[in-house]
Structure formats: structure tokens, C-alpha cells
Amino acid sequence: MAAKRPRRERLPSPSSDDEAPPSEQRIDKCPIPVGKNVDLASFTFDAPSFHIEDYFVAMGWVSLVTLDEKVYPNIMKEFYKDLIFSPGSGITCLVRNKRLKITRDLIRSILHLEDCDLRIYSSKTIPHLEGYNLAKACSRVTGKHFEEARRLSSNQLTLPCRVLHNIISHIIVPRKGHLDEVNHFDVFLLDSILVGRKLDFPYIMLHHTNTVHRGHRPMALPYGMILTKIFQHHQISFRDEVVFSEKPTNTIDIRTLRRMKIIKQDGQWVAQSKGFDDESGPSTLPFEGGEDMDEDAPLRPRLVHDHIGHRPPAPASTRTILIFLMVGSIRLHLPSTAYSIQQISYKPRLVGYNLR
């Protein structure tokens, strides 16, 4: 009978002591939304019926939604890894070897916001406030009557509320990805904006920051531009720091409506219909599908008429396309019965790449 081999003692992994705590590992995986701001004048001039500027003036949030600052992702992650939240005193954290204390008063001072006594935040449950009824709020934000509260999607909202929900999802309680879901707190915020119920934003910001920090799954790290203002207040240096580049989609303006498939027809703003095979053109019905999404998320390929409106196709018998390939040019001839003749000239150019 063969002798038993001596039992090998299991040694600890050499990297086990060097691994980051689970919370730090999760923060490293969290995406950081690019900061956005609202061009209120654009909506006031081109879509006055939406009253976007009027709503935020009434809420006292103009300076909040128009804030325009750079976002520093590495400093943001350092902030979220170390923060300690206390409901009574705010947030303390260590950033670049400096101990920072962030309170409601500090946020209010930096953003030039009014003091407000109504402090409500809820990440999952229905907000509790005397006189607030979720079913009535759902009716108000959709323009339809609901006997009972129900979960909503963005395509059920009125057009102004769809714009407001886009702003909420990028600035008030920022998130990343598709914005189809309208949660209970979104409905409460929308209803508050519509009726002029002033809320304490610093309270919302501190609690939403804590929700993201203690979450069990990676969530988008919010409030990048506001945190930049706070870091500036504490004299944190940004030298040699990575900064997010600015893009046209960083601003929520009248162009955002087109990306949300809200177009102007006969002088009125309407939701563009989903199909293009019929000749009905744009529809006033809400578009069904994920049209309300983060502009930084991957986009599906879009057809030209997604942007310029519906054009009925020419009859099949007249759709004759002749393509002539010529040296140095390409000419595309279309029959005048369907479209005007167009000539597109293209001069080929040889581009070389040096691969090492």
C-alpha cells in the first residue's frame, strides 16, 4: 500500500494583503458621467411653451442647472473612496492629503442657492410628504388620469416633463445609460417642479452621494462639476490632472429635443413617430422605445430622416439610380420625378500610415 503524501499546507496568497477593500474596487469600476448644464435661453427662445426657464427660476435652481465646470475623474474617485457620511453634519473625506468637510451650508453657498426647509430624499421608496399623492403626481406629469399610482417610463411623460426628466437625470440626481425609467423620486421631483414646491438641493446631493458610495453595485459617480467647485473652495490643485473633454452634448439645449425625437410640426412640438414606412409623418403620440438616453451611451445607427423628418419614398418604377465611377469623381444621378439631380464630387486622396 502506497504511503500517503504529507498534506501540503496552504499558504496565503501573496497579493491578498495588497488588495483594495471591496468598496474601493467597486468605485474603480464606477463610470463617471460627463458634466452637463442647461442653456435656458435656448429653450426660452425656441420652445417657450415648455417654460423650462420659468420652472427653474421658481425652484431657485438656475445657478445649479447652468453650472459649467470641468470634471476631474481621478480626484472624483479619490473623493468617493474615502468619504464618510453623517446625516446631521454632511460628508468628510480625504482628497490629496487634505481633510474636507462638505455641509449643506457649504453647497448652498458655493452654488448661490436659497435656503429651504423642505428636505426630502428617497432612493427606492415613495417620498413621504403631507399632501403629496403619487397617483395625482403621475397624472400631472403624464397629462393622463390615474386612479392608482403606477410605474412610469419616460415616453409616458408630457413633452415638457420629458425634458425636465432629462435634466433631473443628468444634474439633480445624475445617472448614466438609458433614461427610460422614471422612478418614484423622479416623479416627486417632476411634480415638485411643476407645482413650484421648493426643495433643498444640498440635502438631495449629500444623500444621493451617500447612496452611490454605499451601493452594492457600480453606479455612476455623480456631481462632477459641483465637486470641482467644492475642490476649488478647498484649494485642491488640479495640476497635471486628467480632465474630461467638452463635447456638444454636454449642454442640454434645443438640440437635445431632436436627439430625444421631439420635433416641431406646424408650429407645435410633437413626439416623432416610431415608424417611417407610412406617410403619416411625425406623431403627437409619445414615442415608444428607448429614445430618452444618455447621449454619452452607445448610440444606434440613425437614418437621415431621423433628423430631417419623414419623406415619402419615390415609386419603385422611378427609382433608377445610375452610378458612374470616373477618375477623380463620383456622380450620383437621380430622376427628377423623385428628387432633384444631385452631383457629388469626390477627390480621392492616398493616406499613408507608418506602422512600427
BAVEX-479502 format. One line per field, with one value per residue (C-alpha): residue in one letter; z negated, x negated, y. Coordinates in nm, 2 decimals. Layout:
// residues N
kepa	A,...
Z	Z,...
X	X,...
Y	Y,...
***
This chain:
// residues 356
kepa	M,A,A,K,R,P,R,R,E,R,L,P,S,P,S,S,D,D,E,A,P,P,S,E,Q,R,I,D,K,C,P,I,P,V,G,K,N,V,D,L,A,S,F,T,F,D,A,P,S,F,H,I,E,D,Y,F,V,A,M,G,W,V,S,L,V,T,L,D,E,K,V,Y,P,N,I,M,K,E,F,Y,K,D,L,I,F,S,P,G,S,G,I,T,C,L,V,R,N,K,R,L,K,I,T,R,D,L,I,R,S,I,L,H,L,E,D,C,D,L,R,I,Y,S,S,K,T,I,P,H,L,E,G,Y,N,L,A,K,A,C,S,R,V,T,G,K,H,F,E,E,A,R,R,L,S,S,N,Q,L,T,L,P,C,R,V,L,H,N,I,I,S,H,I,I,V,P,R,K,G,H,L,D,E,V,N,H,F,D,V,F,L,L,D,S,I,L,V,G,R,K,L,D,F,P,Y,I,M,L,H,H,T,N,T,V,H,R,G,H,R,P,M,A,L,P,Y,G,M,I,L,T,K,I,F,Q,H,H,Q,I,S,F,R,D,E,V,V,F,S,E,K,P,T,N,T,I,D,I,R,T,L,R,R,M,K,I,I,K,Q,D,G,Q,W,V,A,Q,S,K,G,F,D,D,E,S,G,P,S,T,L,P,F,E,G,G,E,D,M,D,E,D,A,P,L,R,P,R,L,V,H,D,H,I,G,H,R,P,P,A,P,A,S,T,R,T,I,L,I,F,L,M,V,G,S,I,R,L,H,L,P,S,T,A,Y,S,I,Q,Q,I,S,Y,K,P,R,L,V,G,Y,N,L,R
Z	0.00,0.10,-0.17,-0.20,-0.08,-0.35,-0.35,-0.19,-0.39,-0.21,-0.21,-0.19,0.15,0.17,0.31,0.06,-0.17,0.11,0.25,0.22,0.00,0.18,0.18,0.34,0.61,0.68,0.70,0.95,1.18,1.15,1.46,1.43,1.62,1.82,1.65,1.82,1.80,1.94,2.19,2.06,2.31,2.59,2.46,2.38,2.74,2.94,2.71,2.48,2.44,2.23,1.97,1.87,1.75,1.56,1.37,1.25,1.16,0.94,0.78,0.73,0.92,1.21,1.09,1.03,1.38,1.56,1.38,1.62,1.48,1.58,1.44,1.29,1.28,1.07,0.79,0.80,0.74,0.46,0.30,0.33,0.19,-0.13,-0.22,-0.55,-0.56,-0.86,-0.82,-1.07,-0.97,-0.60,-0.44,-0.54,-0.31,-0.24,0.10,0.20,-0.17,-0.27,-0.50,-0.36,-0.52,-0.30,-0.45,-0.32,-0.40,-0.20,0.10,0.08,0.05,0.35,0.58,0.46,0.37,0.14,-0.20,-0.20,-0.49,-0.28,-0.29,-0.12,0.05,0.14,0.35,0.37,0.17,0.23,0.07,-0.23,-0.25,-0.38,-0.09,0.17,0.36,0.60,0.82,0.86,0.93,1.20,1.36,1.35,1.52,1.79,1.86,1.81,1.53,1.30,1.02,0.87,0.87,1.12,1.25,1.55,1.84,2.00,2.31,2.10,1.98,2.13,2.36,2.11,1.84,2.07,2.10,1.72,1.66,1.88,1.68,1.35,1.47,1.56,1.29,0.99,0.94,1.21,1.36,1.67,1.95,2.07,1.91,1.98,1.62,1.41,1.05,0.76,0.66,1.03,1.02,0.69,0.84,1.16,0.96,0.73,1.03,1.19,0.88,0.75,0.44,0.34,0.22,0.05,0.32,0.09,-0.12,0.20,0.32,-0.01,-0.04,0.32,0.29,-0.01,0.18,0.46,0.22,0.02,0.31,0.37,0.74,0.95,1.01,1.19,0.97,0.98,0.93,1.10,1.18,0.83,0.67,0.88,0.73,0.38,0.45,0.57,0.25,0.05,0.28,0.42,0.70,1.05,1.19,1.43,1.36,1.63,1.73,1.93,2.27,2.36,2.62,2.79,2.60,2.26,2.30,2.28,2.52,2.81,3.00,2.72,2.83,3.16,3.00,2.79,3.11,3.02,3.34,3.45,3.68,3.79,3.52,3.24,3.07,3.11,3.04,3.36,3.45,3.43,3.79,4.12,4.36,4.37,4.49,4.17,4.07,3.71,3.45,3.15,2.95,2.72,2.90,2.76,2.71,2.56,2.71,2.38,2.32,2.21,2.51,2.39,2.40,2.72,2.99,3.25,3.62,3.72,4.05,4.22,4.18,3.80,3.81,4.11,4.09,4.29,4.67,4.87,5.08,5.46,5.66,5.73,6.11,6.10,5.86,6.11,5.98,6.21,6.06,6.28,6.14,6.31,6.24,5.95,5.91,5.84,5.98,5.85,6.09,5.95,6.17,6.15,6.09,5.74,5.64,5.80,5.97,5.74,5.82,5.55,5.64,5.45,5.50,5.38,5.16,5.06,4.69,4.57,4.23,4.09,3.87,3.65
X	0.00,-0.14,-0.23,-0.02,-0.17,-0.22,0.06,-0.06,0.00,0.19,0.01,0.19,0.20,-0.09,0.15,0.42,0.28,0.24,0.59,0.81,1.12,1.43,1.57,1.26,1.27,1.63,1.56,1.28,1.54,1.79,1.84,1.83,2.09,1.97,2.10,2.40,2.56,2.87,2.89,3.21,3.21,3.23,3.55,3.70,3.64,3.72,3.96,4.13,4.43,4.22,4.15,3.82,3.65,3.96,3.97,3.61,3.64,3.94,3.73,3.43,3.21,3.10,2.73,2.74,2.86,2.64,2.32,2.03,1.71,1.45,1.47,1.16,1.23,0.93,0.99,1.36,1.28,1.05,1.33,1.58,1.34,1.28,1.60,1.78,2.14,2.33,2.70,2.65,2.31,2.27,1.96,1.60,1.33,0.96,0.86,0.50,0.40,0.65,0.94,1.25,1.59,1.89,2.21,2.54,2.45,2.12,2.30,2.57,2.30,2.09,2.39,2.57,2.89,3.17,3.22,3.50,3.67,3.82,3.56,3.66,3.47,3.56,3.37,3.63,3.94,4.22,4.13,4.35,4.48,4.82,5.05,4.84,5.02,4.83,5.13,5.21,4.84,4.84,5.15,4.98,4.66,4.83,5.13,5.35,5.58,5.46,5.68,5.38,5.01,4.81,4.45,4.39,4.15,4.02,4.23,4.54,4.45,4.57,4.31,4.20,4.17,3.96,3.72,3.73,3.67,3.36,3.23,3.31,3.12,2.81,2.79,3.03,2.98,2.73,2.71,2.57,2.71,3.07,3.31,3.64,3.72,3.90,3.87,4.08,3.83,3.82,4.20,4.17,3.91,4.11,4.43,4.24,4.10,4.45,4.62,4.33,4.26,3.92,3.67,3.34,3.09,2.79,2.98,3.06,2.70,2.55,2.79,2.76,2.38,2.41,2.64,2.39,2.10,2.26,2.42,2.35,2.30,2.11,2.32,2.23,2.04,2.25,2.20,1.86,1.89,2.02,1.74,1.49,1.63,1.60,1.24,1.16,1.31,1.07,0.78,0.72,0.46,0.57,0.22,0.14,0.49,0.68,0.99,1.29,1.30,1.60,1.85,2.15,2.38,2.25,2.52,2.89,3.05,3.29,3.07,3.14,3.50,3.41,3.19,3.50,3.71,3.91,3.96,4.16,4.45,4.69,4.56,4.60,4.36,4.46,4.30,4.17,4.35,4.15,4.22,4.13,4.29,4.62,4.69,4.84,4.52,4.45,4.70,4.82,4.82,4.53,4.26,4.23,3.88,3.55,3.53,3.45,3.10,2.77,2.60,2.27,2.41,2.36,2.60,2.77,2.71,2.96,3.12,3.11,3.48,3.44,3.31,3.47,3.82,4.02,4.01,4.24,4.04,4.05,4.24,4.03,4.07,3.90,3.62,3.35,3.00,2.71,2.37,2.08,1.73,1.49,1.13,1.13,1.51,1.83,2.16,2.49,2.78,3.14,3.46,3.61,3.96,3.84,3.57,3.37,3.05,2.75,2.39,2.14,1.78,1.52,1.14,0.96,0.66,0.40,0.32,0.01,-0.05,-0.39,-0.35,-0.63
Y	0.00,0.33,0.57,0.88,1.20,1.46,1.72,2.04,2.35,2.62,2.94,3.28,3.45,3.70,3.96,3.92,4.18,4.43,4.40,4.71,4.70,4.59,4.94,5.08,4.81,4.89,5.27,5.20,5.03,5.31,5.52,5.90,6.09,6.39,6.71,6.87,7.21,7.37,7.65,7.80,8.08,7.83,7.68,8.02,8.14,7.82,7.64,7.90,7.67,7.43,7.70,7.53,7.86,7.96,7.63,7.66,8.02,7.93,7.64,7.87,7.63,7.85,7.86,7.49,7.38,7.64,7.55,7.49,7.34,7.08,6.73,6.56,6.18,6.07,6.32,6.23,5.86,5.95,6.15,5.87,5.61,5.79,5.97,5.93,6.04,6.17,6.28,6.56,6.70,6.61,6.45,6.43,6.29,6.29,6.44,6.50,6.47,6.74,6.66,6.82,6.88,6.92,7.05,7.17,7.53,7.50,7.36,7.63,7.90,7.77,7.73,8.05,7.87,7.98,7.83,7.58,7.39,7.10,6.83,6.50,6.23,5.87,5.63,5.34,5.41,5.66,6.00,6.08,6.43,6.56,6.64,6.45,6.18,5.96,5.88,6.26,6.33,6.06,6.22,6.56,6.46,6.25,6.46,6.15,6.05,5.77,5.62,5.44,5.50,5.31,5.29,5.52,5.53,5.85,5.80,5.84,6.19,6.51,6.66,6.94,6.67,6.46,6.75,6.81,6.44,6.45,6.75,6.56,6.25,6.45,6.72,6.68,6.30,6.21,5.86,5.71,5.50,5.47,5.71,5.53,5.45,5.71,5.61,5.73,6.01,6.12,6.16,6.35,6.59,6.64,6.71,6.95,7.14,7.16,7.29,7.51,7.30,7.42,7.15,7.17,7.05,7.03,6.77,6.57,6.59,6.47,6.18,6.07,6.08,5.85,5.62,5.58,5.54,5.26,5.08,4.71,4.75,5.01,5.32,5.64,5.88,6.20,6.57,6.61,6.98,7.06,6.87,7.07,7.39,7.23,7.13,7.48,7.61,7.39,7.49,7.15,7.16,7.03,7.05,6.75,6.61,6.42,6.63,6.53,6.69,6.91,6.79,6.95,6.71,6.85,7.12,7.04,7.28,7.29,7.04,6.79,6.78,6.64,6.37,6.29,6.27,6.57,6.78,7.09,7.04,7.31,7.54,7.28,7.05,6.68,6.34,6.18,5.86,5.53,5.40,5.57,5.32,5.51,5.86,5.98,6.16,6.27,6.17,6.36,6.03,5.96,5.77,5.41,5.29,5.40,5.74,5.91,5.80,5.94,6.10,5.95,5.60,5.39,5.51,5.30,5.40,5.67,5.72,6.06,6.11,6.07,6.42,6.59,6.45,6.19,6.20,5.96,5.72,5.76,5.49,5.19,5.23,5.57,5.48,5.43,5.50,5.52,5.55,5.64,5.60,5.84,5.93,6.17,6.20,6.01,6.14,6.03,6.08,6.06,6.10,6.44,6.28,6.18,6.41,6.69,6.58,6.60,6.57,6.48,6.52,6.34,6.36,6.05,6.10,5.84,5.84,5.65,5.50,5.42,5.11,5.01
***
